[in-house]
Amino acid sequence: MSIPAGARDNEKNSLKPTDMDMYHFTEYFEEQVLRKRPYIQKAWCIKVLENPLRVEPQESNRYRFWGEVPELPGKILRVVTLKDKRTIHNAFPDRRFKI
């Protein structure tokens, strides 16, 4: 998947600084997820957490959030957090999501 033109440059501009301060990212997310899926923006993950289509608990005290991201037309982004629901651990387009 290609990165939309200017997407990384605009990442922080799409959220207020206070929004970014409320969320954290695991080392796994920073080092693995963003490396494997460089098109994913942190701002998108935060928007999914703030406006999910669905939320459900996952094993190992984690939570799954699904949401629409206009920059990924026709796809639903799944975001996995730790139990605090503020520390983002994983994110990917979920091909199996059904409304």
C-alpha positions in Angstrom: 0.0 0.0 0.0 1.4 3.4 -0.9 1.6 6.3 1.5 -0.7 9.2 0.5 1.2 12.3 -0.6 2.1 14.4 2.4 0.5 12.0 4.8 3.4 11.7 7.2 4.0 15.5 7.1 0.4 16.2 8.1 0.1 13.6 10.8 0.6 15.9 13.8 -1.4 18.7 12.2 -4.6 16.7 12.2 -4.8 16.4 16.0 -4.5 19.0 18.8 -1.4 18.6 20.9 -3.5 17.6 23.9 -5.0 14.7 21.9 -1.5 13.3 21.2 -0.5 13.7 24.9 -3.4 11.4 26.0 -2.2 8.4 24.0 1.0 6.3 24.1 2.5 3.8 21.8 4.3 0.6 22.7 7.8 -0.1 21.6 6.4 -2.9 19.4 4.1 -0.4 17.6 6.9 2.1 17.1 9.5 -0.4 15.9 7.5 -3.1 14.2 4.1 -1.9 13.2 5.2 1.4 11.6 8.1 -0.4 9.9 5.8 -3.1 8.4 3.0 -0.7 7.6 4.6 2.7 7.0 1.3 4.0 5.5 -0.4 3.9 8.9 -0.5 7.2 10.8 -0.7 7.5 14.6 -3.4 10.2 14.2 -5.6 7.6 12.4 -5.2 5.2 15.3 -6.2 7.9 17.8 -9.2 8.8 15.7 -10.4 5.2 15.7 -10.1 5.1 19.5 -12.1 8.3 19.8 -14.8 7.3 17.3 -15.0 3.4 17.0 -17.5 1.4 15.1 -17.0 -1.4 17.5 -14.9 -2.2 20.6 -14.4 -5.6 22.2 -12.0 -7.1 24.8 -9.3 -9.3 23.6 -7.2 -11.9 25.4 -4.2 -10.8 27.4 -6.0 -7.7 28.8 -6.1 -5.9 25.4 -8.9 -4.2 23.5 -9.8 -4.2 19.8 -11.2 -1.0 18.2 -12.4 -0.8 14.7 -13.1 2.4 12.8 -13.3 4.0 9.4 -10.4 6.1 8.2 -11.1 8.3 5.1 -7.5 7.9 3.9 -8.1 4.1 3.6 -11.2 4.1 1.5 -13.2 0.9 1.6 -11.1 -0.5 4.5 -11.6 -0.6 8.3 -8.7 0.0 10.6 -8.3 -2.3 13.6 -6.4 -0.8 16.5 -5.3 -2.9 19.5 -4.6 -1.3 22.8 -3.4 -2.4 26.2 -5.9 -2.6 29.0 -5.7 1.2 29.7 -7.3 1.7 26.2 -4.8 4.6 25.7 -1.6 2.7 24.8 -1.7 1.6 21.2 0.0 -1.7 20.5 -1.0 -2.7 17.0 -2.9 -1.4 14.0 -3.8 -2.8 10.6 -6.6 -2.8 7.9 -9.0 -5.6 8.9 -10.2 -7.4 5.8 -12.5 -9.6 7.9 -14.5 -6.9 9.7 -18.2 -7.1 9.2 -20.7 -4.4 10.3 
